[in-house]
Amino acid sequence: MKSQSILLRPLQISDAAEITVLLNNKNIWDHLRNYIPFPYTEKDAKDFINMIHKEDLLQNFVIEYNGKLSGVIGLTLQKDIYTNSAELGYWLGEPFWGKGIMTQAIKLMIEIGFSKLDLRRIYAGVFAFNIGSMKALEKNGFEKEGVFKHAVIKNEKVYDEHRFYKLNPRVV
């Protein structure tokens, strides 16, 4: 999928070195869940890429900006009573912040989620201090569903989590 100078493409094992350089950054890690290791190694990147290659449906992508790997975006499909829903997750390398890249990448990911994966609902959780991420979601029509008070611990500090959602207009 492509929009202006933004392209979403499948991850390749050859992306591991670039992903490692971008993601081995505390400023990025501070906005991510703790299951993503820090420091981030090339082995971590290769393990992630190999894991997603085992998925039945393509749901994780490299974000390219002007031909350069700038981040990763994906959907985690939900199960049981939450079937046909997915959690949106993403990160962008610090040199690419403030350019509107994530807003466009989210737009493309919504298209994939609703059109190709036939999802009914996409949601995302954002740490209270990540205003840029909230704005990128809101620009794509996500609505704030609520604030989970004191719900997350990051860097030994407690934060609220803001939860956003978007419904597929074709199935509502």
C-alpha positions as YAML, in Angstrom:
chain: A
units: angstrom
residues:
- id: 1
  name: MET
  ca: [0.00, 0.00, 0.00]
- id: 2
  name: LYS
  ca: [1.29, 3.49, -0.86]
- id: 3
  name: SER
  ca: [0.29, 7.05, 0.02]
- id: 4
  name: GLN
  ca: [2.34, 10.02, -1.19]
- id: 5
  name: SER
  ca: [5.90, 9.15, -0.11]
- id: 6
  name: ILE
  ca: [4.73, 6.57, 2.45]
- id: 7
  name: LEU
  ca: [4.77, 2.87, 1.60]
- id: 8
  name: LEU
  ca: [3.84, -0.13, 3.72]
- id: 9
  name: ARG
  ca: [5.61, -3.31, 2.68]
- id: 10
  name: PRO
  ca: [6.26, -6.74, 4.19]
- id: 11
  name: LEU
  ca: [9.22, -7.07, 6.54]
- id: 12
  name: GLN
  ca: [12.23, -8.92, 5.20]
- id: 13
  name: ILE
  ca: [15.10, -10.47, 7.16]
- id: 14
  name: SER
  ca: [17.36, -7.97, 5.36]
- id: 15
  name: ASP
  ca: [15.55, -5.18, 7.29]
- id: 16
  name: ALA
  ca: [16.94, -6.42, 10.61]
- id: 17
  name: ALA
  ca: [20.03, -4.19, 10.68]
- id: 18
  name: GLU
  ca: [18.07, -0.99, 9.90]
- id: 19
  name: ILE
  ca: [15.33, -1.86, 12.39]
- id: 20
  name: THR
  ca: [17.99, -2.44, 15.04]
- id: 21
  name: VAL
  ca: [19.63, 0.95, 14.44]
- id: 22
  name: LEU
  ca: [16.30, 2.79, 14.70]
- id: 23
  name: LEU
  ca: [14.70, 0.81, 17.53]
- id: 24
  name: ASN
  ca: [17.78, 0.68, 19.75]
- id: 25
  name: ASN
  ca: [16.82, 4.16, 21.00]
- id: 26
  name: LYS
  ca: [15.58, 4.87, 24.51]
- id: 27
  name: ASN
  ca: [13.40, 7.76, 23.27]
- id: 28
  name: ILE
  ca: [11.42, 5.27, 21.16]
- id: 29
  name: TRP
  ca: [11.46, 2.48, 23.73]
- id: 30
  name: ASP
  ca: [9.97, 4.86, 26.31]
- id: 31
  name: HIS
  ca: [6.76, 4.84, 24.21]
- id: 32
  name: LEU
  ca: [6.57, 1.05, 23.75]
- id: 33
  name: ARG
  ca: [5.51, -1.91, 25.82]
- id: 34
  name: ASN
  ca: [8.18, -3.62, 27.88]
- id: 35
  name: TYR
  ca: [8.10, -6.91, 25.95]
- id: 36
  name: ILE
  ca: [10.16, -5.11, 23.32]
- id: 37
  name: PRO
  ca: [13.71, -5.43, 24.66]
- id: 38
  name: PHE
  ca: [16.10, -2.59, 25.31]
- id: 39
  name: PRO
  ca: [18.83, -2.46, 24.27]
- id: 40
  name: TYR
  ca: [17.48, -3.85, 21.00]
- id: 41
  name: THR
  ca: [19.77, -6.19, 19.07]
- id: 42
  name: GLU
  ca: [19.86, -7.47, 15.53]
- id: 43
  name: LYS
  ca: [18.95, -10.90, 16.91]
- id: 44
  name: ASP
  ca: [15.81, -9.35, 18.44]
- id: 45
  name: ALA
  ca: [14.90, -7.88, 15.04]
- id: 46
  name: LYS
  ca: [15.49, -11.19, 13.24]
- id: 47
  name: ASP
  ca: [13.45, -13.09, 15.84]
- id: 48
  name: PHE
  ca: [10.57, -10.62, 15.37]
- id: 49
  name: ILE
  ca: [10.71, -10.85, 11.57]
- id: 50
  name: ASN
  ca: [10.83, -14.66, 11.67]
- id: 51
  name: MET
  ca: [7.88, -14.72, 14.08]
- id: 52
  name: ILE
  ca: [5.66, -12.55, 11.89]
- id: 53
  name: HIS
  ca: [6.54, -14.59, 8.80]
- id: 54
  name: LYS
  ca: [4.68, -17.46, 10.50]
- id: 55
  name: GLU
  ca: [1.41, -15.48, 10.64]
- id: 56
  name: ASP
  ca: [-1.43, -16.74, 8.47]
- id: 57
  name: LEU
  ca: [-2.37, -13.22, 7.38]
- id: 58
  name: LEU
  ca: [0.04, -10.42, 6.58]
- id: 59
  name: GLN
  ca: [-0.60, -7.87, 9.32]
- id: 60
  name: ASN
  ca: [2.80, -6.28, 10.13]
- id: 61
  name: PHE
  ca: [4.64, -3.95, 7.78]
- id: 62
  name: VAL
  ca: [7.71, -1.80, 7.36]
- id: 63
  name: ILE
  ca: [6.91, 1.90, 7.02]
- id: 64
  name: GLU
  ca: [9.02, 3.38, 4.23]
- id: 65
  name: TYR
  ca: [9.37, 7.13, 3.84]
- id: 66
  name: ASN
  ca: [10.99, 8.31, 0.61]
- id: 67
  name: GLY
  ca: [12.41, 4.81, 0.15]
- id: 68
  name: LYS
  ca: [13.91, 4.59, 3.64]
- id: 69
  name: LEU
  ca: [12.82, 2.23, 6.40]
- id: 70
  name: SER
  ca: [11.42, 4.55, 9.04]
- id: 71
  name: GLY
  ca: [9.42, 2.29, 11.36]
- id: 72
  name: VAL
  ca: [7.04, -0.63, 11.74]
- id: 73
  name: ILE
  ca: [3.24, -0.80, 12.01]
- id: 74
  name: GLY
  ca: [0.99, -3.77, 12.58]
- id: 75
  name: LEU
  ca: [-2.25, -5.23, 13.82]
- id: 76
  name: THR
  ca: [-2.59, -7.87, 16.51]
- id: 77
  name: LEU
  ca: [-5.70, -9.87, 15.70]
- id: 78
  name: GLN
  ca: [-7.87, -10.58, 18.73]
- id: 79
  name: LYS
  ca: [-9.52, -13.89, 19.59]
- id: 80
  name: ASP
  ca: [-12.48, -15.38, 21.42]
- id: 81
  name: ILE
  ca: [-15.22, -12.80, 22.02]
- id: 82
  name: TYR
  ca: [-13.04, -10.07, 20.48]
- id: 83
  name: THR
  ca: [-12.81, -11.76, 17.09]
- id: 84
  name: ASN
  ca: [-12.78, -9.40, 14.08]
- id: 85
  name: SER
  ca: [-11.03, -6.78, 16.20]
- id: 86
  name: ALA
  ca: [-7.34, -5.89, 16.24]
- id: 87
  name: GLU
  ca: [-4.98, -3.79, 18.30]
- id: 88
  name: LEU
  ca: [-2.92, -1.32, 16.30]
- id: 89
  name: GLY
  ca: [0.73, -0.94, 17.27]
- id: 90
  name: TYR
  ca: [3.52, 1.10, 15.73]
- id: 91
  name: TRP
  ca: [6.80, 2.87, 16.21]
- id: 92
  name: LEU
  ca: [8.73, 5.39, 14.14]
- id: 93
  name: GLY
  ca: [12.46, 6.06, 14.17]
- id: 94
  name: GLU
  ca: [13.32, 9.35, 15.86]
- id: 95
  name: PRO
  ca: [14.84, 10.96, 12.71]
- id: 96
  name: PHE
  ca: [11.38, 10.63, 11.13]
- id: 97
  name: TRP
  ca: [9.30, 12.23, 13.91]
- id: 98
  name: GLY
  ca: [7.22, 15.33, 13.19]
- id: 99
  name: LYS
  ca: [6.80, 14.76, 9.44]
- id: 100
  name: GLY
  ca: [3.25, 13.36, 9.41]
- id: 101
  name: ILE
  ca: [4.56, 9.92, 8.47]
- id: 102
  name: MET
  ca: [2.70, 8.00, 11.15]
- id: 103
  name: THR
  ca: [-0.59, 9.71, 10.35]
- id: 104
  name: GLN
  ca: [-0.29, 8.45, 6.76]
- id: 105
  name: ALA
  ca: [0.92, 4.99, 7.83]
- id: 106
  name: ILE
  ca: [-2.08, 4.61, 10.17]
- id: 107
  name: LYS
  ca: [-4.40, 5.57, 7.29]
- id: 108
  name: LEU
  ca: [-2.89, 2.83, 5.13]
- id: 109
  name: MET
  ca: [-3.07, 0.31, 7.98]
- id: 110
  name: ILE
  ca: [-6.78, 1.08, 8.49]
- id: 111
  name: GLU
  ca: [-7.37, 0.28, 4.80]
- id: 112
  name: ILE
  ca: [-5.61, -3.05, 5.21]
- id: 113
  name: GLY
  ca: [-7.46, -3.86, 8.43]
- id: 114
  name: PHE
  ca: [-10.92, -3.02, 7.17]
- id: 115
  name: SER
  ca: [-10.60, -4.06, 3.51]
- id: 116
  name: LYS
  ca: [-8.18, -6.99, 3.45]
- id: 117
  name: LEU
  ca: [-8.56, -8.41, 6.96]
- id: 118
  name: ASP
  ca: [-12.29, -7.61, 7.17]
- id: 119
  name: LEU
  ca: [-12.01, -6.26, 10.70]
- id: 120
  name: ARG
  ca: [-14.98, -4.74, 12.50]
- id: 121
  name: ARG
  ca: [-12.93, -2.69, 14.96]
- id: 122
  name: ILE
  ca: [-9.37, -1.40, 15.40]
- id: 123
  name: TYR
  ca: [-8.15, 0.02, 18.70]
- id: 124
  name: ALA
  ca: [-4.93, 1.40, 20.14]
- id: 125
  name: GLY
  ca: [-3.64, 2.17, 23.63]
- id: 126
  name: VAL
  ca: [-1.42, 5.23, 24.11]
- id: 127
  name: PHE
  ca: [0.57, 6.29, 27.17]
- id: 128
  name: ALA
  ca: [-0.73, 9.60, 28.57]
- id: 129
  name: PHE
  ca: [2.43, 11.51, 27.64]
- id: 130
  name: ASN
  ca: [2.43, 10.47, 23.96]
- id: 131
  name: ILE
  ca: [0.43, 13.39, 22.55]
- id: 132
  name: GLY
  ca: [1.81, 12.94, 19.01]
- id: 133
  name: SER
  ca: [0.46, 9.41, 18.82]
- id: 134
  name: MET
  ca: [-2.96, 10.54, 20.06]
- id: 135
  name: LYS
  ca: [-3.07, 13.25, 17.39]
- id: 136
  name: ALA
  ca: [-2.12, 10.78, 14.62]
- id: 137
  name: LEU
  ca: [-4.98, 8.49, 15.67]
- id: 138
  name: GLU
  ca: [-7.49, 11.35, 15.92]
- id: 139
  name: LYS
  ca: [-6.52, 12.64, 12.45]
- id: 140
  name: ASN
  ca: [-7.51, 9.19, 11.18]
- id: 141
  name: GLY
  ca: [-10.94, 9.28, 12.78]
- id: 142
  name: PHE
  ca: [-10.15, 7.31, 15.92]
- id: 143
  name: GLU
  ca: [-12.26, 8.32, 18.90]
- id: 144
  name: LYS
  ca: [-11.15, 8.30, 22.49]
- id: 145
  name: GLU
  ca: [-12.91, 5.43, 24.19]
- id: 146
  name: GLY
  ca: [-11.67, 6.16, 27.66]
- id: 147
  name: VAL
  ca: [-8.75, 6.66, 29.98]
- id: 148
  name: PHE
  ca: [-7.50, 3.70, 31.97]
- id: 149
  name: LYS
  ca: [-6.31, 5.39, 35.15]
- id: 150
  name: HIS
  ca: [-2.92, 4.36, 36.50]
- id: 151
  name: ALA
  ca: [-2.99, 1.39, 34.11]
- id: 152
  name: VAL
  ca: [0.61, 1.15, 32.92]
- id: 153
  name: ILE
  ca: [4.04, 1.17, 34.49]
- id: 154
  name: LYS
  ca: [6.89, 2.36, 32.31]
- id: 155
  name: ASN
  ca: [10.37, 3.19, 33.59]
- id: 156
  name: GLU
  ca: [9.11, 2.57, 37.13]
- id: 157
  name: LYS
  ca: [6.50, 5.34, 36.80]
- id: 158
  name: VAL
  ca: [2.72, 4.89, 36.70]
- id: 159
  name: TYR
  ca: [0.80, 6.42, 33.79]
- id: 160
  name: ASP
  ca: [-2.73, 6.54, 32.46]
- id: 161
  name: GLU
  ca: [-3.43, 4.77, 29.18]
- id: 162
  name: HIS
  ca: [-5.67, 6.50, 26.66]
- id: 163
  name: ARG
  ca: [-7.66, 4.02, 24.56]
- id: 164
  name: PHE
  ca: [-8.80, 4.93, 21.04]
- id: 165
  name: TYR
  ca: [-10.98, 2.99, 18.59]
- id: 166
  name: LYS
  ca: [-12.28, 3.12, 15.03]
- id: 167
  name: LEU
  ca: [-15.16, 1.07, 13.66]
- id: 168
  name: ASN
  ca: [-15.36, -0.24, 10.12]
- id: 169
  name: PRO
  ca: [-18.13, 1.86, 8.53]
- id: 170
  name: ARG
  ca: [-19.08, -1.02, 6.20]
- id: 171
  name: VAL
  ca: [-20.09, -3.34, 9.05]
- id: 172
  name: VAL
  ca: [-21.51, -1.00, 11.67]
...
